[in-house]
């Protein structure tokens, strides 16, 4: 075996070890790329191909490391890119759903709300409900693509590009009777969920949420989290007013909660 082959073999071992460590942090397709490179090693032992494959490993490793560094250093940038890519699909898949309109309208009447903050408004799915109820509303979302869809459907809507954890009175400049979060807080990472809840509670007198339960979070998904919402809102000075279940067509039942500042829990 030539010196080049020995060097390449050593590089292969070193890079394979490093790639294995990084792979757990990356998307599934990165792991499949690593497996593809391994198969190349198994099939060819020609000196020229060894050199080419070693270069490919270095390239793949650097790319994976670059993505990992970006995600760690700029988590919000990574999240925005993720939801920008999902915006059109979510619009086509869920944009026309109205299964929760009646429940949210009942919550609006229960607290006599005249204004609503839509946390993670997406393409504006809930906006028709607000217009029908003659509510002043503001929609917030971290995805520029989702907000473009909302703007195209409702040109006059008050829209803000803002993540749930960045909501505060200073960032919005106004307060609301009700904040609505439907399948949004479940995407806020555990390290930021307390800040998100406290920020929302700082601008709204009541909060309606419909989020995935802790026990229903599937394994192996890095953008879906279960949170102890009752405890989070209690810590922010809010009490549970009412709760119930929604059956969204053929999907699994969804539980909703209505919290209010300083109100005793309903019987």
N, C-alpha and C positions, 0 to 999 in steps of 0.2 A: 504494500500500500504506500502511495506517495505521501510526501509531506502535506500536500494540498488536501488529500483525502483525509489524513489524520486531523488536520485543522478543521475541515468541514464537519467531520464527525464530532469533534469537540464542540463546534458551534451549534451543531444540531442538538446535542444534549443540553447545552446551556440555554439555548433559545426555547427548546421544548419545555424546560422547567419553568422559565419565566412566563411563557405563553399559558401554561397550565394555571399559574397563579392569577393571571389577568382574565382568563376565560370566564371565571365565575362572576366577574363584574360586568361582562358584556352581554349583548343580545345572543340569542340562539344561533344566528347565522354566523357569528364569529367562531363559535365552537365547531360548526360544520366546516368552516374554512380550514381550521386547524387539522381536522380529521382528513380533509382532502390532501393537505400537504404531507401528512404522515403516510398516506397511501402512495404518494409519489416516491417517498423514500424507500418504501417496501418494494416497489416495482423496478426502480432503476438504481444502478450502482456505478454508472459511467461517470468518470471524473468530471467531465464537462457539465453533466446534469447535476452532480453534487453541488458544484459551485452555483449553478443557476437556482437550485432549490434553496440553498443556504441564503442567497440574496432574497428569495421570496419570503423566507421565514423572517428575516430581519425587517422586510417591508411590512409584512402583516403584523408583526409584533409592535413596530412603531405606530402603526395605524390604531391598533387596539389600545396601546398606551396613551396615545393622543386623545382618543375618545374618552378613556377613563379619567384622564386629567381634567378635561373640559367638564365632564359630569360632576367631578368632585369640587372643582374650583368655581364653576358657574352652574349650579343646579337649576336655577330658574331659566337660564338660556336653554338648557337641555329639555326642560319641561315644555317650554313654549314651542320648541321645534317639534316635539312629540305630538302635542295637541293640534298644532297647525296641520300636520300630516293627517290627523284623524278627522279634521273638521268636516270635510265633504262627506265622508262615509257616515259620520254621526248624523249629519243633516238628512241624508237620504234614508238612513235606517230608523231614526227616532224623531225627526223634525216635525212630523205630523201627529204625534201622539197627544191625546187629550184626556187620558185615563185619570189624571189627578186634578183636573180643573175643578170639579165639584168640591173635592176635599179642601183645596186651597181657597176656593170662594167661601166655603163655610168658615174657615179660619179668619178670613178677611172680615166677615160679618161678626164673628165672635169677639174680636178685639176692636171692631169699628175702625178698621184701618182706612186711611186715605192716601197712603204712600207706601211704596214697596221698593226694596233693594233686592234685585235678582242676582244672587251670588253664583257666578259661573253660568251666565245666561246663554252661552253658546250661540246658536243661530236665531235665538228669540222665540223659542217654542212656546213659552208662557205669555208672550206679549199680547196675544189676542184676548186672553183672560183679563189682563190689566186694562186694556182699552174698553172691554165690555163693562168692566166694573168702575170705569171712570177714575182710575187710580193714577196718581203721579208716580212714575217709576224710573229707576235707573238700572241699567244692566251692566254688570262687570264680568270680564273674562280675560284670562291671560293670553288667549289665542287671537292673534291678529286675523287669521283666516276665518275663524268663527264670527268675529265681529264684523268682518266684511259681508258675510252671509246675512247677519242680522240687519246691517245697514241697508243692504239691497232689498230686504223685505219690508223694513220699517224705517224709512229715511229720517223721520222726525224723532226717533227714539234717542234718549240720553244714554250714550254708551261710553264706557271707560275701559281702557286696557289695563287690567289690574288683577293680580292673583288674590285668592281669598285671604292669604296671610298678610297681604299688604293693605287690607281695608282698615280704615280708621276715619275719624271725623276730619282730621287734618287733610287726609288724602282725597276725601270726597267733598268736604265743605258743606255737608247737609246731613240731616238726620231723617229717619224713616220710622213709620209705625210698625212695619213688618219687614223682616228679611226672609227670603226664601232660598233654601239650598236643596236642590234636588239632584242627588247622586253627584255631588261636587266635593264635599268635605272628605269623602272617602278616598279622594285622590291626594289629599294633603298629607305630607309625610309626618310621622309621629313627632319629630323634632319641632315641627312648626304648627301643629294642630292647636295647641293652647293659645298661641298668638293669634291664629285665625279666628278662633271662637271669641276671644276677648275683643278683638277688633270689630267683629260683627256686632257683638253685644254693646259695643260702645257707640254704635250709630243707629241701632234699632231697639224699639221698646219690646218687641216680640220677635220670635224667630221660629220659623217652620222649617223642619228638616226631614228629608227622606233619604236615608243613607244605608249602605250595606251593614249588616250586623257583624260583629267580630267573628262569630262562629261560622258565618257564611263566606268568609274570605278564602278564596282558593289558594292552594300552595303554589309557589313558584312564580307569582306575579309581582313585579316590583313597582307597580303604579296603582295598587289597590290596597287600602289599609282599613282595618277595623278599629274604631275608637270608642272609648267609654263616654258617649255623648252626654248622658244624664249627669255624670260626675263633672264633666268639663263645663257644662252650662251652670250647674250648681256652684261651682267654684267661681264663676263669673257673676254670681248674684242673681241668676235666673231660676225660676221654678217651673216644673212641668204643669201645664194647664190641661192638656188632653193628648190623646194618642189613638191610633187606629191602624187599620190595614187597607191597602189598595191592591186590587187584582188587575195588573196591566196585561190584559189579554191572555196570551198563552205563557207569559213569563211567570216567574215565581212571585208569590205575594210580597209586597213591600210594606214595611212598617214606617209610619210617620209619627212625628212628635211636634207639639206646639209648646214653646217655652215663652214665659213672660217675666219681665223684670219685677221681682218683689211680689209675685202673686202666689198665693198658697196653692198647693196641688189640688186639682179637682177630685172629687170623690168618684 
